[in-house]
């Protein structure tokens, strides 16, 4: 098994950023993954005391398919976020300043229109990640499982619909589900797989058109009897991971 693609998603619901390598740390996500989110105005999120909230409290592809058409890029050294929002002038704003965050929130709120609730806020909370899981970790997809789904439904699906951190090859379709409760080596890092990834309506969205054109959860249930694709894991021991690195399931101690 080998790593084919690595991605982080600095802003929840926005653009994937491809990586050649990443340094993982125990108990953490990919660095800068889901670091920011547009928090809906009626969401009970307190950046001073951050806690996990379900994804419907934030702008996300599950609820806001048109976000797929927003292009974003984050530069960690400068803290600058670049946005290209349909119908608006390109924006580069400093996420480290209140004015910069307010401007980002203003542009995204205007784009969401009626889908924005109250007065959304563009936030980060140091030490917190706006993930869909209560546990911090990484998500992995076996590309053979995706290919099995594509073959069953007779069409291609862009892998980034599934917004995983790690895409890998070399394992038979669906065999990764047997990893739950076990550990794997990912490059120089050791992971503990804790659950299968249940797919949500975010995967219905065509990233090129911003429209829902494939009911992936229904199709998975129809053809395979479940709505799962991929697994989630916590980082037990940090290390570097790079494209082409090996992925190895460890035998139980």
C-alpha positions as CSV (number, residue, x, y, z in Angstrom):
1,X,0.0,0.0,0.0
2,X,1.2,3.5,-0.8
3,X,0.1,7.1,-0.3
4,X,-1.1,8.6,-3.5
5,X,-2.5,12.0,-2.4
6,X,-2.4,14.2,0.8
7,X,-4.8,17.1,1.4
8,X,-5.6,19.6,4.0
9,X,-8.8,21.8,4.1
10,X,-7.9,25.0,6.0
11,X,-11.5,26.4,5.9
12,X,-14.3,24.0,6.6
13,X,-16.3,23.5,3.4
14,X,-13.8,25.2,1.1
15,X,-10.9,24.2,-1.2
16,X,-8.7,21.2,-0.7
17,X,-4.9,22.0,-0.7
18,X,-2.6,19.3,-2.0
19,X,0.5,18.5,0.0
20,X,3.7,16.7,-0.9
21,X,4.5,15.9,2.7
22,X,3.1,16.6,6.2
23,X,4.5,16.3,9.7
24,X,1.9,14.7,11.9
25,X,1.7,15.1,15.7
26,X,0.2,12.8,18.3
27,X,-3.4,13.6,19.1
28,X,-3.7,16.2,16.3
29,X,-5.2,16.6,12.8
30,X,-3.1,17.5,9.7
31,X,-1.6,20.9,10.5
32,X,-4.0,23.7,9.5
33,X,-6.7,21.2,8.6
34,X,-10.2,22.7,9.3
35,X,-8.5,25.5,11.2
36,X,-11.2,28.0,10.2
37,X,-15.0,28.0,9.7
38,X,-17.8,30.3,8.9
39,X,-20.0,29.8,12.0
40,X,-23.7,30.4,11.4
41,X,-25.1,33.2,13.4
42,X,-27.4,31.0,15.4
43,X,-24.7,28.4,16.3
44,X,-23.8,28.1,20.0
45,X,-20.1,28.2,19.3
46,X,-17.8,30.0,21.8
47,X,-14.3,30.5,20.5
48,X,-13.1,31.1,24.1
49,X,-14.4,27.7,25.1
50,X,-14.5,25.7,21.9
51,X,-16.2,22.4,21.7
52,X,-17.4,20.0,19.0
53,X,-20.6,21.0,17.2
54,X,-22.4,19.1,14.4
55,X,-21.6,20.4,10.9
56,X,-24.9,22.1,10.3
57,X,-23.7,24.9,12.7
58,X,-21.2,25.9,10.0
59,X,-21.1,26.7,6.4
60,X,-20.5,23.4,4.8
61,X,-21.1,21.4,1.6
62,X,-23.7,19.2,3.3
63,X,-26.0,22.3,3.6
64,X,-24.4,24.8,1.2
65,X,-23.6,23.1,-2.2
66,X,-22.6,26.4,-3.8
67,X,-19.6,26.6,-1.6
68,X,-17.9,24.2,-4.0
69,X,-17.6,27.2,-6.5
70,X,-15.6,29.3,-4.0
71,X,-11.8,29.0,-4.5
72,X,-9.7,29.5,-1.5
73,X,-6.0,29.3,-0.6
74,X,-4.4,29.8,2.8
75,X,-0.8,30.9,3.5
76,X,0.1,29.9,7.1
77,X,3.2,32.0,7.3
78,X,1.4,35.3,6.6
79,X,-2.0,34.2,7.8
80,X,-3.5,35.5,4.5
81,X,-6.6,33.8,3.0
82,X,-7.3,34.3,-0.7
83,X,-10.9,33.9,-1.9
84,X,-12.4,33.9,-5.3
85,X,-16.1,34.0,-4.8
86,X,-18.5,34.0,-7.8
87,X,-19.9,37.4,-8.5
88,X,-17.4,39.2,-6.1
89,X,-14.0,40.8,-6.5
90,X,-11.1,38.6,-5.5
91,X,-10.2,39.0,-1.8
92,X,-7.0,38.6,0.2
93,X,-7.5,39.1,3.9
94,X,-5.5,38.6,7.0
95,X,-7.1,35.9,9.2
96,X,-5.1,37.2,12.2
97,X,-6.9,40.5,12.4
98,X,-10.5,41.2,13.4
99,X,-11.0,43.4,10.3
100,X,-9.7,40.6,8.0
101,X,-12.0,38.0,9.5
102,X,-14.9,40.3,9.4
103,X,-14.3,41.0,5.7
104,X,-14.1,37.3,4.9
105,X,-17.3,36.7,6.8
106,X,-19.0,39.5,4.9
107,X,-18.1,38.2,1.5
108,X,-19.0,34.6,2.3
109,X,-22.3,35.6,4.0
110,X,-23.3,37.7,0.9
111,X,-22.6,34.7,-1.3
112,X,-24.6,32.3,0.8
113,X,-27.6,34.7,0.7
114,X,-30.7,33.1,2.3
115,X,-28.6,30.1,3.4
116,X,-26.8,32.3,5.9
117,X,-28.4,32.4,9.3
118,X,-28.2,35.5,11.5
119,X,-24.8,37.1,11.4
120,X,-22.2,34.4,10.5
121,X,-18.7,34.8,12.0
122,X,-15.4,33.7,10.4
123,X,-13.5,32.1,13.3
124,X,-10.6,30.1,14.5
125,X,-10.1,28.8,18.0
126,X,-6.5,27.9,18.9
127,X,-6.2,24.3,19.6
128,X,-9.6,23.5,18.1
129,X,-10.3,21.9,14.7
130,X,-13.7,22.3,13.0
131,X,-13.9,18.6,12.0
132,X,-16.9,16.3,11.7
133,X,-15.6,14.0,14.4
134,X,-15.3,14.6,18.2
135,X,-11.8,13.1,18.1
136,X,-9.0,14.9,16.3
137,X,-7.5,12.8,13.7
138,X,-7.0,12.1,10.0
139,X,-9.3,10.5,7.3
140,X,-8.2,7.9,4.8
141,X,-9.7,6.6,1.6
142,X,-8.8,3.4,-0.1
143,X,-9.0,4.3,-3.8
144,X,-10.0,0.7,-4.7
145,X,-13.2,1.2,-2.6
146,X,-14.0,4.3,-4.5
147,X,-13.4,2.5,-7.8
148,X,-15.7,-0.3,-6.7
149,X,-18.5,2.3,-6.1
150,X,-17.8,3.9,-9.5
151,X,-18.0,0.6,-11.2
152,X,-21.3,-0.2,-9.5
153,X,-22.9,3.1,-10.5
154,X,-21.4,3.4,-13.9
155,X,-19.8,6.8,-13.5
156,X,-16.7,8.5,-12.2
157,X,-16.7,10.5,-8.9
158,X,-14.1,13.0,-8.2
159,X,-12.2,11.7,-5.1
160,X,-12.2,15.1,-3.5
161,X,-16.0,14.8,-3.0
162,X,-15.0,12.8,0.0
163,X,-12.7,15.4,1.5
164,X,-10.2,12.9,3.0
165,X,-6.7,13.7,4.1
166,X,-5.0,10.6,2.7
167,X,-5.8,8.6,-0.4
168,X,-4.0,5.4,-0.9
169,X,-3.7,2.3,-3.2
170,X,-2.7,-1.3,-2.9
171,X,-5.5,-2.7,-0.8
172,X,-8.6,-4.6,-2.0
173,X,-11.9,-2.7,-2.0
174,X,-13.4,-2.4,1.5
175,X,-10.6,-4.3,3.2
176,X,-9.8,-1.1,5.2
177,X,-12.9,-1.6,7.3
178,X,-11.1,-4.5,9.0
179,X,-8.7,-1.9,10.4
180,X,-11.2,-0.5,12.8
181,X,-9.9,-1.1,16.3
182,X,-6.3,-1.7,15.0
183,X,-3.2,0.4,14.2
184,X,-1.5,1.2,10.9
185,X,1.8,2.8,10.0
186,X,1.4,5.7,7.7
187,X,4.9,6.8,6.6
188,X,6.6,7.6,9.8
189,X,3.4,8.0,11.9
190,X,1.4,5.4,13.8
191,X,-2.4,5.7,13.6
192,X,-5.2,4.0,15.5
193,X,-8.3,3.5,13.3
194,X,-11.4,4.1,15.3
195,X,-14.4,4.2,12.9
196,X,-15.6,3.8,9.4
197,X,-16.6,7.1,7.7
198,X,-20.3,7.4,7.2
199,X,-20.9,9.6,4.1
200,X,-23.2,12.6,4.3
201,X,-25.0,14.7,1.6
202,X,-21.7,16.7,1.1
203,X,-20.7,13.9,-1.2
204,X,-23.7,14.6,-3.5
205,X,-22.1,17.8,-4.7
206,X,-20.3,18.1,-8.0
207,X,-17.2,20.2,-7.2
208,X,-17.1,21.7,-10.7
209,X,-20.8,22.8,-10.9
210,X,-21.8,23.3,-7.3
211,X,-24.9,21.1,-7.9
212,X,-26.0,17.9,-6.3
213,X,-25.8,15.3,-9.1
214,X,-25.2,11.9,-7.3
215,X,-26.8,10.7,-4.1
216,X,-23.7,8.9,-2.9
217,X,-25.1,7.8,0.5
218,X,-28.1,6.2,-1.2
219,X,-26.0,4.6,-3.9
220,X,-23.6,3.1,-1.3
221,X,-26.6,1.6,0.6
222,X,-28.2,0.4,-2.6
223,X,-25.1,-1.4,-3.9
224,X,-23.2,-2.3,-0.8
225,X,-25.6,-2.3,2.1
226,X,-24.0,0.6,4.0
227,X,-23.2,4.3,3.5
228,X,-19.5,4.1,4.5
229,X,-16.5,5.0,2.4
230,X,-13.1,5.5,4.2
231,X,-12.0,5.4,7.8
232,X,-11.0,7.8,10.5
233,X,-7.9,7.4,12.7
234,X,-6.2,9.2,15.5
235,X,-2.5,9.9,15.4
236,X,-0.9,7.9,18.2
237,X,2.7,8.6,17.3
238,X,3.8,11.5,15.1
239,X,6.1,11.4,12.1
240,X,6.5,12.6,8.6
241,X,4.3,11.4,5.8
242,X,5.0,12.0,2.1
243,X,3.6,11.0,-1.3
244,X,4.7,7.5,-2.2
245,X,5.2,6.5,1.5
246,X,4.1,3.0,2.6
247,X,0.9,2.3,4.5
248,X,1.1,-0.9,6.6
249,X,-1.5,-2.5,8.9
250,X,0.1,-3.6,12.2
251,X,-0.6,-6.9,13.8
252,X,-2.3,-6.7,17.2
253,X,0.2,-6.8,20.1
